[in-house]
């Protein structure tokens, strides 16, 4: 039964000012419409250009559920192509990433394509003469995603012509990328350390919402972070605090800590926690790092860069970055109740290795399928995914610190425990879901 | 020798059979959820390493699924006992099937013994039962007449796959 296809009113009715209908999480039809409308209408993260440093380098990923390729063309420019042969639809690459040389060659019938996607050659080409091939869908080659933007190394793409242009879509939110990149004395990041992949049996939006949910850490993570605090209390006095304790213990900070740290809200569902301070604020200094930053930027600017301690910056629809530790999480939708979480880590070019070491430790302690902190979160998502099938109440409450005039406001910093960012994410969801509908 | 109690070594240098019995006992303690006894098999400076990458050599600048010292391992064990450890309500259970451990190297002078054990590991919780295939490499040494684990490395055959929760110990 279809209830929502082609019915913008019904879709809009799923999002109210202070609550959202459970169908946004559990309905397969709504999920399909997200893939057909919301993701193609949005600027979606594809990858980092350091993953494809040389001509011919490619990296396969998805925009929503559509397979795409990030590829470096012979002229040095980065393209995003739909990863399908225009002939029979075969996925072109066999590995997730690699180097294809000067052209892609389909493994099925050897049609070949330049690294910008254009058709290079077809075996037995005579067979297409006088068939009107030039007018076919196949003739142009591998279809490019037309709207691509590389922002300081981070590549985004938009499949549809509708929606907003890049600057309008992101606006001031790009300052979080700026801060993460500026933390390198060379002003450059490089993907490093490997990608952690974690399968979640829940809707992708639960993960996105959780990035600005500051009322859960001291409750859900009492099992992990609380245990760290308790075990650490028994250490002999004067023992140096290990990096792992510095990373996990702040999750147990009290409500006041999160209230005071603040949340900033931008347009189109973007925003960040940690306006004044964050769980990353009190990490030990890394020897030699500030000297390098000072040499690169001057003391005042170096301090300003490092004094930003944004906790989680959410970029609508489905990534989160942590500037202070150079980490990006990509919440890849697979089905209404299935999400692949990829956690990518970055090296600050020309900075001490210890920063990457800390980033990787954070990643495996918090984001790994073998991580105790991650277990706490996934348990809650999966319980919610099941509980939402109860007919006792069809609505999810997002009311905390609601203010009736908030929809019109942008770039404001509010109480760090507000659910305003989640309400804003759903306002954006409703908007991009129904653009052009 | 009983599998239930850990016996001190008969001599200063462990026999191959004593190394093998030790590795088998470790798996049994995990299966029986005797985590305090299990933790006691590890040296104070021990590490438990589960690489993320096939043939990974660097645990520091390459991400791992686990690379934990004894403090972190003891935190895991304490967490499993916690009243508010919701992901363990109900608790997970696990089951190891080991091939006979092979003694790869014995260096008495350096007090270093390495075993290699192919295994299947099953973890289960609620309706879910998941099978993992792995090789465990144990680096052991003798401390005060007892064997201790200095490093346990668990290489999953599909180390780079996307997993759901893996909650106990392989």
Interface residues (C-beta under 8 A of the other chain):
Chain A: X192 X193 X194 X195 X196 X197 X198 X199 X200 X201 X220 X222 X223 X224 X226 X227 X228 X230 X231 X242 X244 X245 X340 X345 X353 X356 X357 X360 X363 X364 X365 X368 X369 X370 X372 X374 X375 X376 X378 X379 X380
Chain B: X50 X52 X53 X60 X61 X62 X63 X64 X65 X66 X67 X69 X71 X72 X74 X75 X76 X78 X79 X82 X84 X85 X86 X87 X88 X160 X161 X162 X163 X164 X165 X166 X167
